[in-house]
Amino acid sequence: MNDENAPAQQEVTLEEINQLIWNHLRARDWHNGSPRNVAISISLEAAELLEHYQWSETPVGGKEAIGDELADVFIYGMQLAQLNNIDIAKHIERKLEKSDKKYPAKDFKGKTSEEIRAAWKKNKLAYKKEGL
């Protein structure tokens, strides 16, 4: 993997993905589902993704199977955003800004596994105390 850039994705916008999912759901009358049920489905699909790593660092089923499970999680996540009228791109940006404050890169970059765990714990506890 190139250290400078994230692995490339297909040239498509988040809004195009949003519309693909919306059209898929509407064609089946699934676009007005229960937010509770969709939230449960996210958890179930995430558990299916986790199953691929249950006994090994190397996933069982390979890249295609992992991609399919990850797509299920993402699709349900988008559906939940749609049901709650949430602009997920805005919330991703906001969440990353919060994470930047909570876990500054300087505390983690170039550190050993033990140092990273210690920094994570320290920052997590400090964040809770400050109520950020």
N, CA, C and O atoms as a printed pandas DataFrame, in Angstrom:
     atom_number atom_name residue_name chain_id  residue_number  x_coord  y_coord  z_coord
0              1         N          MET        A               1    0.845   -1.184    0.000
1              2        CA          MET        A               1    0.000    0.000    0.000
2              3         C          MET        A               1    0.882    1.235    0.000
3              4         O          MET        A               1    1.877    1.293    0.722
4              5         N          ASN        A               2    0.520    2.220   -0.807
5              6        CA          ASN        A               2    1.231    3.478   -0.857
6              7         C          ASN        A               2    1.033    4.209    0.468
7              8         O          ASN        A               2   -0.097    4.406    0.914
8              9         N          ASP        A               3    2.137    4.606    1.088
9             10        CA          ASP        A               3    2.064    5.246    2.406
10            11         C          ASP        A               3    1.503    6.668    2.343
11            12         O          ASP        A               3    1.033    7.189    3.354
12            13         N          GLU        A               4    1.548    7.293    1.181
13            14        CA          GLU        A               4    1.110    8.679    1.043
14            15         C          GLU        A               4   -0.380    8.825    0.772
15            16         O          GLU        A               4   -0.999    9.789    1.222
16            17         N          ASN        A               5   -0.954    7.897    0.054
17            18        CA          ASN        A               5   -2.353    7.991   -0.350
18            19         C          ASN        A               5   -3.123    6.752    0.079
19            20         O          ASN        A               5   -2.573    5.655    0.176
20            21         N          ALA        A               6   -4.404    6.956    0.332
21            22        CA          ALA        A               6   -5.277    5.813    0.625
22            23         C          ALA        A               6   -5.399    4.959   -0.630
23            24         O          ALA        A               6   -5.235    5.464   -1.741
24            25         N          PRO        A               7   -5.683    3.671   -0.462
25            26        CA          PRO        A               7   -5.919    2.831   -1.641
26            27         C          PRO        A               7   -7.050    3.427   -2.479
27            28         O          PRO        A               7   -8.050    3.904   -1.941
28            29         N          ALA        A               8   -6.883    3.393   -3.780
29            30        CA          ALA        A               8   -7.853    4.006   -4.687
30            31         C          ALA        A               8   -9.203    3.305   -4.612
31            32         O          ALA        A               8   -9.289    2.092   -4.418
32            33         N          GLN        A               9  -10.240    4.093   -4.769
33            34        CA          GLN        A               9  -11.604    3.602   -4.865
34            35         C          GLN        A               9  -12.114    3.937   -6.258
35            36         O          GLN        A               9  -11.527    4.757   -6.964
36            37         N          GLN        A              10  -13.184    3.314   -6.638
37            38        CA          GLN        A              10  -13.847    3.625   -7.897
38            39         C          GLN        A              10  -14.207    5.108   -7.909
39            40         O          GLN        A              10  -14.564    5.670   -6.874
40            41         N          GLU        A              11  -14.116    5.734   -9.065
41            42        CA          GLU        A              11  -14.454    7.150   -9.200
42            43         C          GLU        A              11  -15.969    7.332   -9.150
43            44         O          GLU        A              11  -16.643    7.308  -10.180
44            45         N          VAL        A              12  -16.489    7.512   -7.949
45            46        CA          VAL        A              12  -17.925    7.712   -7.758
46            47         C          VAL        A              12  -18.085    8.576   -6.511
47            48         O          VAL        A              12  -17.314    8.449   -5.560
48            49         N          THR        A              13  -19.076    9.443   -6.517
49            50        CA          THR        A              13  -19.275   10.312   -5.357
50            51         C          THR        A              13  -20.107    9.613   -4.292
51            52         O          THR        A              13  -20.810    8.640   -4.566
52            53         N          LEU        A              14  -20.014   10.120   -3.099
53            54        CA          LEU        A              14  -20.842    9.598   -2.016
54            55         C          LEU        A              14  -22.320    9.800   -2.351
55            56         O          LEU        A              14  -23.154    8.956   -2.021
56            57         N          GLU        A              15  -22.644   10.913   -3.004
57            58        CA          GLU        A              15  -24.035   11.158   -3.381
58            59         C          GLU        A              15  -24.510   10.137   -4.416
59            60         O          GLU        A              15  -25.662    9.707   -4.368
60            61         N          GLU        A              16  -23.646    9.746   -5.344
61            62        CA          GLU        A              16  -24.028    8.719   -6.310
62            63         C          GLU        A              16  -24.296    7.391   -5.603
63            64         O          GLU        A              16  -25.254    6.695   -5.940
64            65         N          ILE        A              17  -23.468    7.037   -4.638
65            66        CA          ILE        A              17  -23.694    5.822   -3.845
66            67         C          ILE        A              17  -25.001    5.948   -3.070
67            68         O          ILE        A              17  -25.792    5.006   -3.019
68            69         N          ASN        A              18  -25.222    7.109   -2.470
69            70        CA          ASN        A              18  -26.456    7.367   -1.731
70            71         C          ASN        A              18  -27.673    7.111   -2.616
71            72         O          ASN        A              18  -28.628    6.463   -2.189
72            73         N          GLN        A              19  -27.640    7.620   -3.850
73            74        CA          GLN        A              19  -28.767    7.443   -4.766
74            75         C          GLN        A              19  -28.916    5.993   -5.213
75            76         O          GLN        A              19  -30.038    5.505   -5.346
76            77         N          LEU        A              20  -27.799    5.292   -5.448
77            78        CA          LEU        A              20  -27.865    3.867   -5.804
78            79         C          LEU        A              20  -28.569    3.062   -4.712
79            80         O          LEU        A              20  -29.435    2.231   -4.983
80            81         N          ILE        A              21  -28.169    3.336   -3.471
81            82        CA          ILE        A              21  -28.782    2.634   -2.336
82            83         C          ILE        A              21  -30.256    3.008   -2.225
83            84         O          ILE        A              21  -31.104    2.134   -2.047
84            85         N          TRP        A              22  -30.568    4.302   -2.328
85            86        CA          TRP        A              22  -31.955    4.775   -2.237
86            87         C          TRP        A              22  -32.822    4.109   -3.308
87            88         O          TRP        A              22  -33.920    3.637   -3.014
88            89         N          ASN        A              23  -32.332    4.073   -4.541
89            90        CA          ASN        A              23  -33.102    3.455   -5.634
90            91         C          ASN        A              23  -33.299    1.965   -5.400
91            92         O          ASN        A              23  -34.374    1.432   -5.675
92            93         N          HIS        A              24  -32.282    1.295   -4.899
93            94        CA          HIS        A              24  -32.394   -0.133   -4.585
94            95         C          HIS        A              24  -33.474   -0.366   -3.520
95            96         O          HIS        A              24  -34.296   -1.275   -3.635
96            97         N          LEU        A              25  -33.449    0.465   -2.498
97            98        CA          LEU        A              25  -34.421    0.319   -1.402
98            99         C          LEU        A              25  -35.838    0.653   -1.866
99           100         O          LEU        A              25  -36.785   -0.064   -1.543
100          101         N          ARG        A              26  -35.981    1.733   -2.617
101          102        CA          ARG        A              26  -37.312    2.146   -3.097
102          103         C          ARG        A              26  -37.918    1.101   -4.027
103          104         O          ARG        A              26  -39.126    0.869   -3.986
104          105         N          ALA        A              27  -37.107    0.474   -4.856
105          106        CA          ALA        A              27  -37.616   -0.534   -5.792
106          107         C          ALA        A              27  -38.226   -1.722   -5.061
107          108         O          ALA        A              27  -38.993   -2.486   -5.648
108          109         N          ARG        A              28  -37.892   -1.880   -3.790
109          110        CA          ARG        A              28  -38.386   -3.001   -2.987
110          111         C          ARG        A              28  -39.301   -2.542   -1.845
111          112         O          ARG        A              28  -39.732   -3.355   -1.027
112          113         N          ASP        A              29  -39.596   -1.233   -1.792
113          114        CA          ASP        A              29  -40.353   -0.628   -0.692
114          115         C          ASP        A              29  -39.669   -0.843    0.652
115          116         O          ASP        A              29  -40.332   -1.040    1.671
116          117         N          TRP        A              30  -38.331   -0.804    0.650
117          118        CA          TRP        A              30  -37.557   -0.941    1.887
118          119         C          TRP        A              30  -37.057    0.407    2.394
119          120         O          TRP        A              30  -36.363    0.455    3.409
120          121         N          HIS        A              31  -37.386    1.485    1.725
121          122        CA          HIS        A              31  -36.848    2.807    2.059
122          123         C          HIS        A              31  -37.498    3.441    3.293
123          124         O          HIS        A              31  -36.998    4.448    3.795
124          125         N          ASN        A              32  -38.567    2.889    3.775
125          126        CA          ASN        A              32  -39.236    3.414    4.971
126          127         C          ASN        A              32  -39.125    2.444    6.137
127          128         O          ASN        A              32  -40.026    2.362    6.973
128          129         N          GLY        A              33  -38.035    1.719    6.192
129          130        CA          GLY        A              33  -37.858    0.728    7.248
130          131         C          GLY        A              33  -37.735    1.346    8.629
131          132         O          GLY        A              33  -37.678    2.566    8.784
132          133         N          SER        A              34  -37.695    0.503    9.595
133          134        CA          SER        A              34  -37.554    0.926   10.982
134          135         C          SER        A              34  -36.081    1.224   11.283
135          136         O          SER        A              34  -35.225    0.365   11.072
136          137         N          PRO        A              35  -35.777    2.436   11.775
137          138        CA          PRO        A              35  -34.392    2.730   12.140
138          139         C          PRO        A              35  -33.816    1.714   13.130
139          140         O          PRO        A              35  -32.639    1.364   13.047
140          141         N          ARG        A              36  -34.631    1.250   14.048
141          142        CA          ARG        A              36  -34.179    0.241   15.010
142          143         C          ARG        A              36  -33.744   -1.027   14.297
143          144         O          ARG        A              36  -32.679   -1.572   14.584
144          145         N          ASN        A              37  -34.571   -1.498   13.365
145          146        CA          ASN        A              37  -34.240   -2.724   12.642
146          147         C          ASN        A              37  -32.981   -2.560   11.794
147          148         O          ASN        A              37  -32.166   -3.477   11.696
148          149         N          VAL        A              38  -32.830   -1.395   11.187
149          150        CA          VAL        A              38  -31.636   -1.153   10.370
150          151         C          VAL        A              38  -30.397   -1.097   11.260
151          152         O          VAL        A              38  -29.349   -1.625   10.891
152          153         N          ALA        A              39  -30.505   -0.464   12.424
153          154        CA          ALA        A              39  -29.372   -0.420   13.360
154          155         C          ALA        A              39  -28.983   -1.833   13.796
155          156         O          ALA        A              39  -27.797   -2.151   13.889
156          157         N          ILE        A              40  -29.963   -2.665   14.058
157          158        CA          ILE        A              40  -29.687   -4.069   14.404
158          159         C          ILE        A              40  -28.993   -4.766   13.241
159          160         O          ILE        A              40  -28.054   -5.534   13.448
160          161         N          SER        A              41  -29.448   -4.503   12.026
161          162        CA          SER        A              41  -28.852   -5.118   10.850
162          163         C          SER        A              41  -27.391   -4.717   10.677
163          164         O          SER        A              41  -26.577   -5.531   10.241
164          165         N          ILE        A              42  -27.046   -3.471   11.013
165          166        CA          ILE        A              42  -25.643   -3.042   10.956
166          167         C          ILE        A              42  -24.807   -3.922   11.870
167          168         O          ILE        A              42  -23.737   -4.394   11.485
168          169         N          SER        A              43  -25.298   -4.139   13.071
169          170        CA          SER        A              43  -24.568   -4.959   14.037
170          171         C          SER        A              43  -24.442   -6.406   13.563
171          172         O          SER        A              43  -23.383   -7.020   13.701
172          173         N          LEU        A              44  -25.509   -6.939   13.014
173          174        CA          LEU        A              44  -25.476   -8.313   12.519
174          175         C          LEU        A              44  -24.486   -8.464   11.362
175          176         O          LEU        A              44  -23.729   -9.434   11.311
176          177         N          GLU        A              45  -24.493   -7.519   10.448
177          178        CA          GLU        A              45  -23.566   -7.577    9.316
178          179         C          GLU        A              45  -22.117   -7.384    9.773
179          180         O          GLU        A              45  -21.202   -8.007    9.234
180          181         N          ALA        A              46  -21.917   -6.519   10.769
181          182        CA          ALA        A              46  -20.568   -6.332   11.319
182          183         C          ALA        A              46  -20.085   -7.629   11.972
183          184         O          ALA        A              46  -18.903   -7.964   11.894
184          185         N          ALA        A              47  -20.992   -8.347   12.609
185          186        CA          ALA        A              47  -20.632   -9.636   13.206
186          187         C          ALA        A              47  -20.266  -10.643   12.117
187          188         O          ALA        A              47  -19.343  -11.437   12.298
188          189         N          GLU        A              48  -20.975  -10.620   10.997
189          190        CA          GLU        A              48  -20.631  -11.505    9.886
190          191         C          GLU        A              48  -19.247  -11.166    9.337
191          192         O          GLU        A              48  -18.487  -12.063    8.974
192          193         N          LEU        A              49  -18.925   -9.907    9.275
193          194        CA          LEU        A              49  -17.580   -9.482    8.855
194          195         C          LEU        A              49  -16.538  -10.007    9.836
195          196         O          LEU        A              49  -15.500  -10.527    9.426
196          197         N          LEU        A              50  -16.811   -9.872   11.108
197          198        CA          LEU        A              50  -15.892  -10.324   12.146
198          199         C          LEU        A              50  -15.662  -11.831   12.108
199          200         O          LEU        A              50  -14.574  -12.305   12.435
200          201         N          GLU        A              51  -16.682  -12.578   11.712
201          202        CA          GLU        A              51  -16.543  -14.042   11.606
202          203         C          GLU        A              51  -15.377  -14.443   10.710
203          204         O          GLU        A              51  -14.721  -15.456   10.955
204          205         N          HIS        A              52  -15.123  -13.664    9.688
205          206        CA          HIS        A              52  -14.036  -13.987    8.759
206          207         C          HIS        A              52  -12.664  -13.936    9.441
207          208         O          HIS        A              52  -11.698  -14.506    8.934
208          209         N          TYR        A              53  -12.580  -13.262   10.576
209          210        CA          TYR        A              53  -11.327  -13.124   11.312
210          211         C          TYR        A              53  -11.350  -13.884   12.639
211          212         O          TYR        A              53  -10.443  -13.722   13.456
212          213         N          GLN        A              54  -12.356  -14.693   12.859
213          214        CA          GLN        A              54  -12.573  -15.315   14.164
214          215         C          GLN        A              54  -11.364  -16.063   14.696
215          216         O          GLN        A              54  -11.040  -15.919   15.875
216          217         N          TRP        A              55  -10.692  -16.846   13.890
217          218        CA          TRP        A              55   -9.600  -17.662   14.394
218          219         C          TRP        A              55   -8.265  -17.345   13.720
219          220         O          TRP        A              55   -7.294  -18.081   13.894
220          221         N          SER        A              56   -8.213  -16.276   12.968
221          222        CA          SER        A              56   -6.991  -16.014   12.219
222          223         C          SER        A              56   -6.857  -14.535   11.877
223          224         O          SER        A              56   -7.855  -13.840   11.686
224          225         N          GLU        A              57   -5.636  -14.068   11.804
225          226        CA          GLU        A              57   -5.368  -12.712   11.337
226          227         C          GLU        A              57   -5.651  -12.597    9.842
227          228         O          GLU        A              57   -5.961  -11.515    9.343
228          229         N          THR        A              58   -5.545  -13.713    9.135
229          230        CA          THR        A              58   -5.840  -13.755    7.711
230          231         C          THR        A              58   -7.312  -14.111    7.554
231          232         O          THR        A              58   -7.747  -15.147    8.057
232          233         N          PRO        A              59   -8.085  -13.282    6.871
233          234        CA          PRO        A              59   -9.518  -13.543    6.788
234          235         C          PRO        A              59   -9.850  -14.801    5.997
235          236         O          PRO        A              59   -9.224  -15.097    4.980
236          237         N          VAL        A              60  -10.833  -15.525    6.476
237          238        CA          VAL        A              60  -11.362  -16.682    5.768
238          239         C          VAL        A              60  -12.281  -16.149    4.673
239          240         O          VAL        A              60  -13.156  -15.324    4.938
240          241         N          GLY        A              61  -12.085  -16.613    3.466
241          242        CA          GLY        A              61  -12.970  -16.203    2.376
242          243         C          GLY        A              61  -12.349  -15.203    1.423
243          244         O          GLY        A              61  -12.838  -15.035    0.306
244          245         N          GLY        A              62  -11.294  -14.540    1.833
245          246        CA          GLY        A              62  -10.590  -13.638    0.939
246          247         C          GLY        A              62  -11.238  -12.282    0.756
247          248         O          GLY        A              62  -12.238  -11.941    1.390
248          249         N          LYS        A              63  -10.630  -11.530   -0.132
249          250        CA          LYS        A              63  -10.987  -10.127   -0.376
250          251         C          LYS        A              63  -12.443   -9.943   -0.823
251          252         O          LYS        A              63  -13.108   -9.008   -0.377
252          253         N          GLU        A              64  -12.940  -10.818   -1.695
253          254        CA          GLU        A              64  -14.321  -10.696   -2.181
254          255         C          GLU        A              64  -15.330  -10.838   -1.041
255          256         O          GLU        A              64  -16.262  -10.043   -0.924
256          257         N          ALA        A              65  -15.136  -11.847   -0.213
257          258        CA          ALA        A              65  -16.060  -12.083    0.902
258          259         C          ALA        A              65  -16.014  -10.925    1.898
259          260         O          ALA        A              65  -17.051  -10.483    2.392
260          261         N          ILE        A              66  -14.814  -10.440    2.189
261          262        CA          ILE        A              66  -14.675   -9.298    3.109
262          263         C          ILE        A              66  -15.347   -8.071    2.506
263          264         O          ILE        A              66  -16.061   -7.343    3.195
264          265         N          GLY        A              67  -15.114   -7.848    1.219
265          266        CA          GLY        A              67  -15.742   -6.710    0.539
266          267         C          GLY        A              67  -17.254   -6.769    0.574
267          268         O          GLY        A              67  -17.913   -5.750    0.780
268          269         N          ASP        A              68  -17.812   -7.957    0.374
269          270        CA          ASP        A              68  -19.272   -8.113    0.416
270          271         C          ASP        A              68  -19.828   -7.794    1.799
271          272         O          ASP        A              68  -20.838   -7.101    1.917
272          273         N          GLU        A              69  -19.180   -8.291    2.835
273          274        CA          GLU        A              69  -19.656   -8.029    4.205
274          275         C          GLU        A              69  -19.514   -6.548    4.551
275          276         O          GLU        A              69  -20.408   -5.958    5.159
276          277         N          LEU        A              70  -18.404   -5.959    4.167
277          278        CA          LEU        A              70  -18.188   -4.541    4.426
278          279         C          LEU        A              70  -19.209   -3.689    3.670
279          280         O          LEU        A              70  -19.689   -2.680    4.187
280          281         N          ALA        A              71  -19.537   -4.101    2.446
281          282        CA          ALA        A              71  -20.566   -3.397    1.677
282          283         C          ALA        A              71  -21.913   -3.467    2.382
283          284         O          ALA        A              71  -22.646   -2.479    2.418
284          285         N          ASP        A              72  -22.246   -4.631    2.945
285          286        CA          ASP        A              72  -23.509   -4.751    3.692
286          287         C          ASP        A              72  -23.559   -3.759    4.856
287          288         O          ASP        A              72  -24.576   -3.099    5.073
288          289         N          VAL        A              73  -22.461   -3.659    5.597
289          290        CA          VAL        A              73  -22.405   -2.722    6.726
290          291         C          VAL        A              73  -22.594   -1.289    6.224
291          292         O          VAL        A              73  -23.356   -0.513    6.802
292          293         N          PHE        A              74  -21.899   -0.954    5.155
293          294        CA          PHE        A              74  -21.975    0.399    4.601
294          295         C          PHE        A              74  -23.379    0.711    4.077
295          296         O          PHE        A              74  -23.910    1.795    4.318
296          297         N          ILE        A              75  -23.973   -0.241    3.362
297          298        CA          ILE        A              75  -25.322   -0.030    2.813
298          299         C          ILE        A              75  -26.330    0.210    3.935
299          300         O          ILE        A              75  -27.140    1.135    3.859
300          301         N          TYR        A              76  -26.280   -0.620    4.974
301          302        CA          TYR        A              76  -27.194   -0.403    6.099
302          303         C          TYR        A              76  -26.895    0.925    6.804
303          304         O          TYR        A              76  -27.815    1.595    7.272
304          305         N          GLY        A              77  -25.633    1.303    6.880
305          306        CA          GLY        A              77  -25.277    2.591    7.472
306          307         C          GLY        A              77  -25.871    3.749    6.679
307          308         O          GLY        A              77  -26.398    4.701    7.254
308          309         N          MET        A              78  -25.783    3.660    5.359
309          310        CA          MET        A              78  -26.384    4.701    4.515
310          311         C          MET        A              78  -27.903    4.707    4.663
311          312         O          MET        A              78  -28.520    5.772    4.702
312          313         N          GLN        A              79  -28.506    3.521    4.746
313          314        CA          GLN        A              79  -29.956    3.458    4.913
314          315         C          GLN        A              79  -30.371    4.116    6.226
315          316         O          GLN        A              79  -31.368    4.837    6.276
316          317         N          LEU        A              80  -29.607    3.868    7.286
317          318        CA          LEU        A              80  -29.929    4.488    8.574
318          319         C          LEU        A              80  -29.778    6.008    8.492
319          320         O          LEU        A              80  -30.580    6.746    9.065
320          321         N          ALA        A              81  -28.762    6.468    7.787
321          322        CA          ALA        A              81  -28.589    7.918    7.591
322          323         C          ALA        A              81  -29.790    8.482    6.829
323          324         O          ALA        A              81  -30.306    9.542    7.183
324          325         N          GLN        A              82  -30.231    7.783    5.795
325          326        CA          GLN        A              82  -31.382    8.239    5.017
326          327         C          GLN        A              82  -32.641    8.291    5.872
327          328         O          GLN        A              82  -33.394    9.263    5.818
328          329         N          LEU        A              83  -32.867    7.249    6.657
329          330        CA          LEU        A              83  -34.068    7.198    7.495
330          331         C          LEU        A              83  -34.103    8.316    8.531
331          332         O          LEU        A              83  -35.174    8.757    8.946
332          333         N          ASN        A              84  -32.922    8.767    8.944
333          334        CA          ASN        A              84  -32.841    9.810    9.968
334          335         C          ASN        A              84  -32.458   11.178    9.396
335          336         O          ASN        A              84  -32.156   12.110   10.141
336          337         N          ASN        A              85  -32.474   11.284    8.058
337          338        CA          ASN        A              85  -32.124   12.529    7.378
338          339         C          ASN        A              85  -30.786   13.088    7.872
339          340         O          ASN        A              85  -30.675   14.266    8.212
340          341         N          ILE        A              86  -29.782   12.223    7.904
341          342        CA          ILE        A              86  -28.443   12.587    8.358
342          343         C          ILE        A              86  -27.537   12.721    7.146
343          344         O          ILE        A              86  -27.462   11.816    6.315
344          345         N          ASP        A              87  -26.852   13.849    7.047
345          346        CA          ASP        A              87  -25.838   14.048    6.008
346          347         C          ASP        A              87  -24.573   13.362    6.506
347          348         O          ASP        A              87  -23.800   13.938    7.272
348          349         N          ILE        A              88  -24.372   12.128    6.064
349          350        CA          ILE        A              88  -23.288   11.307    6.611
350          351         C          ILE        A              88  -21.918   11.882    6.284
351          352         O          ILE        A              88  -21.000   11.755    7.095
352          353         N          ALA        A              89  -21.749   12.506    5.132
353          354        CA          ALA        A              89  -20.453   13.111    4.793
354          355         C          ALA        A              89  -20.100   14.199    5.809
355          356         O          ALA        A              89  -18.955   14.289    6.253
356          357         N          LYS        A              90  -21.071   15.012    6.170
357          358        CA          LYS        A              90  -20.853   16.068    7.169
358          359         C          LYS        A              90  -20.472   15.456    8.519
359          360         O          LYS        A              90  -19.584   15.959    9.208
360          361         N          HIS        A              91  -21.143   14.383    8.884
361          362        CA          HIS        A              91  -20.870   13.751   10.174
362          363         C          HIS        A              91  -19.527   13.025   10.187
363          364         O          HIS        A              91  -18.862   12.973   11.222
364          365         N          ILE        A              92  -19.128   12.471    9.057
365          366        CA          ILE        A              92  -17.800   11.847    8.978
366          367         C          ILE        A              92  -16.730   12.910    9.175
367          368         O          ILE        A              92  -15.784   12.705    9.936
368          369         N          GLU        A              93  -16.871   14.037    8.501
369          370        CA          GLU        A              93  -15.903   15.128    8.669
370          371         C          GLU        A              93  -15.857   15.592   10.121
371          372         O          GLU        A              93  -14.780   15.770   10.689
372          373         N          ARG        A              94  -17.030   15.785   10.718
373          374        CA          ARG        A              94  -17.098   16.237   12.114
374          375         C          ARG        A              94  -16.470   15.228   13.058
375          376         O          ARG        A              94  -15.742   15.599   13.978
376          377         N          LYS        A              95  -16.752   13.955   12.829
377          378        CA          LYS        A              95  -16.214   12.899   13.691
378          379         C          LYS        A              95  -14.691   12.821   13.575
379          380         O          LYS        A              95  -14.005   12.615   14.577
380          381         N          LEU        A              96  -14.158   12.982   12.367
381          382        CA          LEU        A              96  -12.708   12.976   12.193
382          383         C          LEU        A              96  -12.057   14.175   12.887
383          384         O          LEU        A              96  -10.961   14.055   13.434
384          385         N          GLU        A              97  -12.729   15.330   12.867
385          386        CA          GLU        A              97  -12.220   16.502   13.590
386          387         C          GLU        A              97  -12.184   16.222   15.093
387          388         O          GLU        A              97  -11.207   16.561   15.761
388          389         N          LYS        A              98  -13.228   15.611   15.622
389          390        CA          LYS        A              98  -13.257   15.243   17.040
390          391         C          LYS        A              98  -12.138   14.253   17.365
391          392         O          LYS        A              98  -11.457   14.376   18.383
392          393         N          SER        A              99  -11.964   13.277   16.486
393          394        CA          SER        A              99  -10.931   12.272   16.695
394          395         C          SER        A              99   -9.537   12.894   16.661
395          396         O          SER        A              99   -8.650   12.474   17.404
396          397         N          ASP        A             100   -9.341   13.898   15.796
397          398        CA          ASP        A             100   -8.059   14.608   15.744
398          399         C          ASP        A             100   -7.734   15.247   17.091
399          400         O          ASP        A             100   -6.585   15.238   17.532
400          401         N          LYS        A             101   -8.753   15.797   17.734
401          402        CA          LYS        A             101   -8.548   16.417   19.060
402          403         C          LYS        A             101   -8.333   15.364   20.134
403          404         O          LYS        A             101   -7.472   15.519   21.000
404          405         N          LYS        A             102   -9.104   14.309   20.078
405          406        CA          LYS        A             102   -9.044   13.250   21.090
406          407         C          LYS        A             102   -7.772   12.426   20.967
407          408         O          LYS        A             102   -7.173   12.050   21.974
408          409         N          TYR        A             103   -7.359   12.145   19.740
409          410        CA          TYR        A             103   -6.190   11.296   19.483
410          411         C          TYR        A             103   -5.227   12.003   18.525
411          412         O          TYR        A             103   -5.148   11.640   17.352
412          413         N          PRO        A             104   -4.493   13.014   19.016
413          414        CA          PRO        A             104   -3.572   13.750   18.132
414          415         C          PRO        A             104   -2.538   12.802   17.516
415          416         O          PRO        A             104   -2.005   11.921   18.190
416          417         N          ALA        A             105   -2.268   13.000   16.232
417          418        CA          ALA        A             105   -1.341   12.134   15.501
418          419         C          ALA        A             105    0.022   12.067   16.184
419          420         O          ALA        A             105    0.662   11.016   16.175
420          421         N          LYS        A             106    0.472   13.164   16.772
421          422        CA          LYS        A             106    1.796   13.197   17.418
422          423         C          LYS        A             106    1.904   12.180   18.550
423          424         O          LYS        A             106    3.009   11.753   18.885
424          425         N          ASP        A             107    0.792   11.789   19.139
425          426        CA          ASP        A             107    0.806   10.817   20.233
426          427         C          ASP        A             107    0.920    9.368   19.742
427          428         O          ASP        A             107    1.155    8.461   20.541
428          429         N          PHE        A             108    0.754    9.148   18.428
429          430        CA          PHE        A             108    0.681    7.788   17.905
430          431         C          PHE        A             108    1.678    7.482   16.785
431          432         O          PHE        A             108    2.210    6.375   16.705
432          433         N          LYS        A             109    1.919    8.449   15.942
433          434        CA          LYS        A             109    2.776    8.232   14.761
434          435         C          LYS        A             109    4.184    7.809   15.171
435          436         O          LYS        A             109    4.842    8.476   15.970
436          437         N          GLY        A             110    4.633    6.682   14.605
437          438        CA          GLY        A             110    5.996    6.211   14.843
438          439         C          GLY        A             110    6.224    5.551   16.185
439          440         O          GLY        A             110    7.372    5.339   16.575
440          441         N          LYS        A             111    5.171    5.222   16.898
441          442        CA          LYS        A             111    5.281    4.627   18.234
442          443         C          LYS        A             111    5.178    3.105   18.158
443          444         O          LYS        A             111    4.681    2.549   17.179
444          445         N          THR        A             112    5.656    2.452   19.202
445          446        CA          THR        A             112    5.529    0.997   19.307
446          447         C          THR        A             112    4.093    0.647   19.676
447          448         O          THR        A             112    3.307    1.515   20.052
448          449         N          SER        A             113    3.765   -0.630   19.563
449          450        CA          SER        A             113    2.410   -1.087   19.926
450          451         C          SER        A             113    2.084   -0.759   21.374
451          452         O          SER        A             113    0.972   -0.333   21.685
452          453         N          GLU        A             114    3.057   -0.957   22.260
453          454        CA          GLU        A             114    2.837   -0.662   23.690
454          455         C          GLU        A             114    2.615    0.839   23.908
455          456         O          GLU        A             114    1.743    1.235   24.681
456          457         N          GLU        A             115    3.407    1.666   23.226
457          458        CA          GLU        A             115    3.252    3.119   23.356
458          459         C          GLU        A             115    1.909    3.585   22.804
459          460         O          GLU        A             115    1.285    4.489   23.359
460          461         N          ILE        A             116    1.472    2.972   21.721
461          462        CA          ILE        A             116    0.172    3.320   21.132
462          463         C          ILE        A             116   -0.958    2.956   22.088
463          464         O          ILE        A             116   -1.879    3.747   22.293
464          465         N          ARG        A             117   -0.889    1.758   22.674
465          466        CA          ARG        A             117   -1.936    1.350   23.641
466          467         C          ARG        A             117   -1.966    2.296   24.835
467          468         O          ARG        A             117   -3.041    2.694   25.285
468          469         N          ALA        A             118   -0.800    2.657   25.347
469          470        CA          ALA        A             118   -0.727    3.561   26.498
470          471         C          ALA        A             118   -1.281    4.942   26.131
471          472         O          ALA        A             118   -2.024    5.540   26.910
472          473         N          ALA        A             119   -0.923    5.443   24.958
473          474        CA          ALA        A             119   -1.415    6.762   24.521
474          475         C          ALA        A             119   -2.923    6.725   24.308
475          476         O          ALA        A             119   -3.626    7.673   24.659
476          477         N          TRP        A             120   -3.423    5.632   23.732
477          478        CA          TRP        A             120   -4.862    5.506   23.508
478          479         C          TRP        A             120   -5.608    5.578   24.841
479          480         O          TRP        A             120   -6.590    6.308   24.978
480          481         N          LYS        A             121   -5.128    4.809   25.818
481          482        CA          LYS        A             121   -5.791    4.774   27.124
482          483         C          LYS        A             121   -5.735    6.149   27.788
483          484         O          LYS        A             121   -6.745    6.638   28.292
484          485         N          LYS        A             122   -4.576    6.761   27.787
485          486        CA          LYS        A             122   -4.405    8.086   28.399
486          487         C          LYS        A             122   -5.332    9.112   27.744
487          488         O          LYS        A             122   -6.022    9.863   28.434
488          489         N          ASN        A             123   -5.344    9.139   26.414
489          490        CA          ASN        A             123   -6.167   10.119   25.708
490          491         C          ASN        A             123   -7.647    9.838   25.889
491          492         O          ASN        A             123   -8.439   10.768   26.038
492          493         N          LYS        A             124   -8.027    8.586   25.880
493          494        CA          LYS        A             124   -9.439    8.240   26.070
494          495         C          LYS        A             124   -9.922    8.685   27.454
495          496         O          LYS        A             124  -11.000    9.266   27.580
496          497         N          LEU        A             125   -9.124    8.412   28.490
497          498        CA          LEU        A             125   -9.515    8.820   29.833
498          499         C          LEU        A             125   -9.549   10.337   29.967
499          500         O          LEU        A             125  -10.460   10.881   30.592
500          501         N          ALA        A             126   -8.577   11.020   29.394
501          502        CA          ALA        A             126   -8.542   12.489   29.460
502          503         C          ALA        A             126   -9.742   13.075   28.734
503          504         O          ALA        A             126  -10.334   14.049   29.198
504          505         N          TYR        A             127  -10.104   12.491   27.603
505          506        CA          TYR        A             127  -11.232   12.965   26.823
506          507         C          TYR        A             127  -12.523   12.847   27.603
507          508         O          TYR        A             127  -13.354   13.755   27.575
508          509         N          LYS        A             128  -12.701   11.726   28.306
509          510        CA          LYS        A             128  -13.908   11.527   29.112
510          511         C          LYS        A             128  -13.985   12.541   30.242
511          512         O          LYS        A             128  -15.055   13.082   30.523
512          513         N          LYS        A             129  -12.844   12.801   30.896
513          514        CA          LYS        A             129  -12.817   13.750   32.012
514          515         C          LYS        A             129  -13.152   15.152   31.550
515          516         O          LYS        A             129  -13.864   15.881   32.241
516          517         N          GLU        A             130  -12.642   15.540   30.377
517          518        CA          GLU        A             130  -12.859   16.885   29.854
518          519         C          GLU        A             130  -14.237   17.038   29.246
519          520         O          GLU        A             130  -14.720   18.158   29.082
520          521         N          GLY        A             131  -14.878   15.925   28.907
521          522        CA          GLY        A             131  -16.202   15.965   28.307
522          523         C          GLY        A             131  -16.207   16.554   26.913
523          524         O          GLY        A             131  -17.189   17.172   26.503
524          525         N          LEU        A             132  -15.125   16.370   26.184
525          526        CA          LEU        A             132  -15.029   16.919   24.830
526          527         C          LEU        A             132  -15.914   16.181   23.864
527          528         O          LEU        A             132  -15.951   16.518   22.681
